[in-house]
Amino acid sequence: MATAKKEATTVNLPVLKLNRFTLKIVGDSPLISHAWSQKAKLMILNKQQKKATNGKEVRRPMVDFAESLYWLTPKPDLDGLTDEQAADVLAKIIPQSKFGFPTIGFKSAALDGGFQQGALAAKAGTAALAKTTARGAFQTIGEFAVIEGTPIPREDMVRIGMGTADLCYRAEFKTWRTELEIVFNETAISAEQIVNLFNLGGFANGVGDWRPAKDGSFGTFHVELSNG
């Protein structure tokens, strides 16, 4: 008995058409940097390993300031220095150093801000582009974006634990700008849509500590458009 001949199945795969461009970001409000320090990481690790912790160390504001930065050039060794000595070292090295900020922070701001402002939808099938689709439709290149600006130390009163007050020392860029390298799939999203998402995210979400997404007003930004 002859067997029926199976018909060939045609599979149509979406075309991946990649393009890239540089996004110029200009800060509209100061950027507060707060990288995880080695001391903070060690405290978390010791707690997870149930190790005994030492007593509270003497606070060194300038060291905390240095630790809050994302150093792209070698970070100075401030161990064993007094806070005054650390301040002298930083005053000399900071003008010659480069600092960054995680690029994923900018992408998250664009996605979250776009969703909050209605440019992105919760799921596909609606009039707006789905947030999940946009997340995979463009990527930021590199782990850190170079921040153009000079960091200065700032002191803030913060609440920790059960409402306990404490002082926090972090780095602040009063004026700043950066550039992001974007690669995107033209069949899923346009460059114009990406620019719009970053503008919405810069206003509604921001980056860094005390940004609008965290009930603050710092770290807001906009996309600088070229005249050409």
Residue, then its C-alpha position, 0 to 999 in steps of 0.5 A: m500500500a502506497t504511503a501518502k507523500k507529506e507536503a513540505t512545510t514552509v517556515n517564515l522567520p522574521v528578518l533580523k535587520l540590525n542597525r546602530f546609532t549613538l544617543k547623546i544624553v544631556g543631564d537635566s538635574p544632578l546625577i547621584s552615583h552610588a556604586w556598591s563598595q567592597k565593604a558593603k559587598l563584604m558585609i552582605l557576604n559575611k551575613q550570608q555566611k553567618k560570620a561575626t561582624n566587627g564593630k562599627e568602623v569610623r566613618r570616612p566621608m571622602v572614602d565613602f564618596a570615592e567608593s560610590l563612583y564607577w571608576l573607569t580608570p584605576k581607583p586609588d588605594l585609600d586604605g590606611l589613610t585618614d579622611e584628610q589624606a584621602a581628600d588630598v589624594l582624590a583632589k589630585i587624581i579625580p581631574q585625571s580620571k574617568f567615571g561611568f554609569p551602568t548603561i542598563g540603568f538608562k535602558s531600564a529608565a527608557l522602558d519603565g518611563g515609556f510604559q508609565q507614559g503610555a508609549l509601551a503596552a503591557k502585552a502585544g496585540t495593543a496599539a502601543l508597542a509591547k514593553t517585552t518586545a521593546r526590551g529585546a528590540f534594542q540593546t545598549i552596547g557596553e557595561f558602562a557609559v562614560i559620564e562627562g562631568t566632575p564628581i563632588p561629594r554630597e552629604d545626605m540624611v537618610r533613613i535605614g532599617m526601622g526608620t533609623a537616621d544616618l548620614c550618607y556620603r555619595a558622589e554627585f555630578k552637578t552637570w553631566r552628559t554621556e553617549l550611549e551606543i544603541v543597536f536595534n532591530e529595524t523590523a521591530i522598532s525604529a530609531e525615532q521610537i527609541v529616542n522617544l522612549f529615552n526622552l520619556g524615561g529621562f523625564a519620568n524615571g531618571v537614573g541614579d539615586w533619588r531619581p523620579a522613580k524613587d520619589g526624587s528629582f535627580g538624574t533626569f535627562h533628555v536626548e540631544l538631537s543633532n541639527g543635521 
